[in-house]
Amino acid sequence: MDHHWKELIPPDRYITRSSGVLNDFDRKIITMLYQPLIGPNSLALYMTLWGELEQNRLWGKESSHHSLMAAMQCNLKEIYRLRIKLEGIGLLKTYLKEEQDFKVFIYELQAPLKPDLFFQDGMLNIYLYNKLGRKRYVSLKKFFCDESLPENLKDMTKSFNDVYQTLQPSELTSQLPEQNEEENSEYMTEAQGRRTLLDDSVFDFDLLFAGLSEAIIPKKAINDSVKETIKKLSYIYGMDAIQMKNILMNAILPDETIDEEELRKSARDWYKFEHGEQTPRLSEKIQPLPYRTVQKKETLTKEEELAFQLENISPYQFLRDIAEGGEPPLSDLQIIEDVMFQQKLYPGVVNVLIYYVMLKTDMKLSKGYVQKIAGHWARKNIKTVDEAMELAKKEQQQYMEWAEAKNKPAQRRKSVRKEMLPDWLKTEEGKEQESSTETNAKDDFELERQKLAERIKKYKNKNSQ
């Protein structure tokens, strides 16, 4: 996903348009409900594109990405990533028109979901809850609500035919414009919010349909709307096809249709039964697609292979594999949850952090040490596995000093030895300085590193079968 230059270069042109007329209420929804999910930079890109539209118009003027880079004060790689985040959450659609010498992109702004749809979405609202916490989430819901009409009112509104008379034939006119006069135009209407869509690959519908009994859950009951709900519930709660089949049985109605609200409720009840009252764990998520940098190919270097694995596994599963299938300690999960929530680090970056700290601290997660490095990475705005590895290489001396400072009171002077590092953390200078007196320590460390690599490989083989 990092090969943005293959799709986009600064001289390429773009035109902004809107799917409908955007208004100040849309601006408020995006700022208060979407910004916590997409971040301030993605919001800035949306607002910049919106600003190029004249008031109450659908189209802006053609411009180059050079000018967009100047306006945003960031490079094209970052603009590309921000654009993808807007596309993924449903706030932007991108179209391409290829000219002879250059490309023209059409960036069509999508309206946000209105508050009633957002808070009933089943995915966005849960992520928002995770981001903000219960107190702020409830406060936002109240902000976008107001009192409804009392129930004991009588509707006195007159209908059209009560007020207006029917036109007589002599009053009718046939001077309306021909259809072909308007074929390249569209009426300006209020933009409608686009629901966040998940790819079909997130759920195995073939396995689900294979397990359905027509006598209990007919296949026709799984219509497009139900399929979208199933994908969201599967993605949020981590359900497989077998678990989803049991949830569907609780939501089937006598007329052989699926009650989607009951389906959501059953999914929540299942999750509470399995995991208690907590919301879905952040540590079960994997690296977002826009921030994966290693493409699967025939031959990968050891470092690329490691990066690929860390991008395609969740921190929770990574900890399980390190424990050879055992459930990670709650204290370790809490440390990782805090890092992901407070420091806003992506799952793949957290995996590098786990990998590094485990090897540096005898396969233990030290809360203070983890939080100190995580805070440093957050300030450096580390988004990808590659960036995390590179920074770990660059700052390894500083991190070693932090570790030594932490352990100093418990150490004896005679037991001091040089820390060993995984291959991807070693510089050429560091390799040359390794002395023969450290051979045994290096062998011990290498054995631990190989064990950890085998556990990762075990996960990869298990998921490829």
C-alpha positions, -999 to 999 in steps of 0.1 A, spaced: 0 0 0 31 22 2 36 23 -36 15 55 -40 38 68 -67 25 40 -90 -10 55 -88 -4 92 -82 23 118 -90 23 156 -82 15 168 -117 -17 147 -119 -48 167 -119 -79 164 -97 -113 179 -95 -134 180 -63 -172 174 -64 -198 166 -39 -225 138 -41 -249 165 -28 -251 198 -11 -232 197 22 -242 219 51 -231 231 84 -247 202 103 -226 178 82 -195 197 92 -205 193 129 -211 155 125 -177 150 108 -158 170 134 -174 155 164 -182 119 154 -158 111 126 -127 129 136 -119 106 166 -119 77 141 -100 92 112 -77 117 129 -73 155 125 -52 152 93 -78 132 74 -104 157 86 -81 185 73 -80 169 38 -118 165 37 -122 202 47 -96 213 22 -114 196 -6 -148 209 6 -134 244 7 -127 242 -31 -164 240 -38 -184 272 -42 -213 276 -18 -242 253 -27 -224 240 -58 -214 204 -66 -182 209 -86 -150 227 -80 -123 237 -104 -95 215 -118 -62 217 -100 -29 198 -96 -18 177 -66 12 201 -64 -13 228 -51 -30 203 -28 4 194 -13 11 232 -8 -23 237 9 -20 207 32 18 213 39 25 176 35 39 152 9 20 132 -16 25 99 2 7 113 33 -21 128 12 -26 94 -5 -28 77 29 -53 103 42 -73 99 11 -75 61 16 -87 66 52 -115 89 40 -125 63 13 -125 34 38 -148 52 63 -172 63 35 -165 100 33 -149 100 -1 -152 82 -35 -124 84 -60 -128 82 -98 -100 82 -124 -101 96 -160 -69 89 -179 -59 115 -204 -31 111 -230 -3 126 -210 -17 127 -174 -44 115 -151 -74 133 -138 -88 122 -104 -124 131 -94 -127 133 -56 -164 130 -47 -171 140 -12 -197 119 6 -219 132 34 -214 117 68 -241 94 82 -268 114 101 -266 108 139 -294 83 141 -278 61 114 -243 66 129 -252 55 164 -271 25 150 -244 15 125 -231 -14 145 -195 -7 136 -187 30 136 -205 35 169 -186 7 186 -152 21 174 -162 55 186 -170 41 220 -136 24 221 -119 56 212 -137 80 235 -149 59 265 -184 57 279 -187 92 294 -178 111 263 -197 87 240 -229 92 260 -224 129 261 -221 130 222 -253 109 219 -271 134 241 -257 163 221 -272 150 189 -306 142 205 -335 165 213 -369 161 228 -395 143 206 -431 154 203 -455 144 231 -476 113 224 -510 129 232 -511 153 202 -537 153 175 -524 160 140 -544 189 126 -524 194 94 -545 200 62 -537 178 32 -530 191 -3 -565 184 -17 -581 201 13 -564 234 3 -558 233 -35 -582 226 -63 -576 202 -92 -563 218 -124 -587 219 -154 -575 206 -188 -574 241 -202 -549 251 -175 -524 224 -181 -493 232 -201 -470 210 -222 -441 234 -224 -418 214 -201 -383 209 -215 -374 178 -233 -356 151 -214 -325 152 -237 -320 189 -228 -312 178 -192 -293 146 -198 -259 160 -187 -273 177 -156 -285 166 -122 -306 183 -95 -288 196 -65 -300 178 -34 -288 173 1 -260 148 2 -269 114 16 -245 97 40 -228 65 27 -226 36 51 -192 21 57 -188 -11 35 -167 -41 43 -152 -64 16 -168 -99 14 -134 -114 22 -138 -105 59 -163 -134 63 -166 -169 49 -201 -169 35 -195 -202 16 -188 -220 49 -219 -203 65 -242 -214 37 -228 -249 37 -238 -252 74 -273 -237 71 -302 -261 71 -329 -249 47 -355 -262 72 -342 -239 99 -325 -209 81 -333 -206 44 -306 -192 23 -330 -166 9 -332 -150 44 -296 -139 40 -303 -109 18 -278 -81 10 -288 -61 41 -284 -91 64 -250 -100 47 -237 -65 55 -248 -68 91 -232 -102 94 -199 -88 80 -199 -60 105 -207 -82 134 -180 -107 124 -154 -80 120 -163 -63 153 -167 -93 175 -143 -117 158 -170 -144 150 -164 -172 125 -190 -188 103 -199 -216 128 -205 -191 156 -225 -168 133 -248 -197 123 -258 -201 160 -264 -164 163 -286 -164 132 -308 -191 147 -317 -167 175 -328 -140 150 -349 -160 126 -386 -149 125 -417 -171 117 -419 -156 82 -384 -169 75 -367 -135 76 -339 -123 98 -345 -96 125 -313 -76 121 -318 -58 155 -322 -92 172 -291 -104 153 -271 -75 167 -284 -81 202 -276 -118 200 -241 -110 189 -236 -86 218 -250 -112 242 -226 -138 228 -196 -115 231 -205 -106 267 -209 -144 275 -174 -150 260 -156 -120 272 -176 -103 300 -189 -68 299 -159 -53 281 -162 -40 245 -143 -57 217 -106 -57 224 -84 -33 204 -56 -59 207 -76 -82 184 -73 -59 155 -46 -62 128 -26 -35 109 -49 -14 87 -44 -19 50 -32 16 42 -3 11 66 9 -23 54 41 -19 34 52 -54 26 36 -72 -4 36 -110 -4 59 -123 -31 79 -154 -39 111 -143 -22 113 -121 9 143 -113 30 142 -124 67 134 -88 77 107 -85 51 92 -119 62 91 -107 98 75 -74 88 49 -92 67 40 -115 96 38 -86 121 15 -67 97 -9 -96 94 -14 -108 130 -31 -91 159 -12 -82 191 -36 -106 210 -28 -135 186 9 -126 186 9 -129 224 -9 -162 222 16 -176 197 45 -165 219 28 -184 247 24 -214 224 -13 -212 222 -19 -202 259 -42 -173 268 -21 -142 274 -20 -128 309 -46 -102 316 -19 -78 328 -1 -81 294 -33 -75 275 -41 -45 296 -6 -30 289 -11 -35 252 -47 -21 253 -35 10 271 -7 16 245 -32 12 216 -58 34 232 -37 61 248 -8 64 224 -30 55 193 -4 31 179 -15 7 151 -15 -30 157 15 -38 135 36 -12 153 25 -26 187 37 -61 174 72 -46 168 71 -32 203 61 -65 218 88 -83 198 115 -58 208 106 -57 245 102 -94 248 137 -100 235 152 -73 256 135 -82 289 138 -120 291 103 -126 274 85 -103 298 64 -72 292 74 -45 316 47 -18 317 69 11 323 94 2 296 67 -5 271 49 28 278 82 48 276 90 34 241 54 36 230 53 73 240 84 79 220 70 62 189 37 81 193 56 115 194 75 104 163 42 96 146 52 60 138 25 44 116 41 14 99 61 -17 109 90 -6 88 91 28 105 90 11 139 119 -12 130 140 17 116 134 38 147 143 9 170 176 5 151 183 42 153 174 46 190 187 12 203 214 28 225 188 51 241 164 22 247 192 1 263 199 30 287 163 31 297 163 -6 303 195 -4 323 182 25 344 150 5 352 169 -26 363 199 -8 379 188 -11 416 184 -49 412 216 -55 394 250 -63 408 280 -47 391 297 -81 385 267 -94 365 266 -66 339 268 -79 303 261 -63 270 225 -66 256 221 -88 226 199 -76 197 179 -93 169 195 -91 134 172 -64 122 183 -41 151 221 -46 145 241 -19 127 273 -29 108 294 -11 134 276 -30 162 283 -64 145 320 -56 142 322 -48 179 308 -81 192 336 -98 211 343 -135 216 336 -132 253 299 -127 245 295 -158 224 276 -178 250 253 -149 257 247 -144 220 239 -181 216 214 -180 244 198 -149 229 198 -164 194 180 -195 207 153 -173 222 150 -153 190 147 -185 170 120 -198 194 100 -166 189 105 -168 151 92 -204 152 61 -194 171 53 -167 145 60 -193 117 36 -217 134 9 -191 133 15 -184 96 14 -222 87 -17 -227 108 -36 -199 89 -24 -210 55 -39 -245 59 
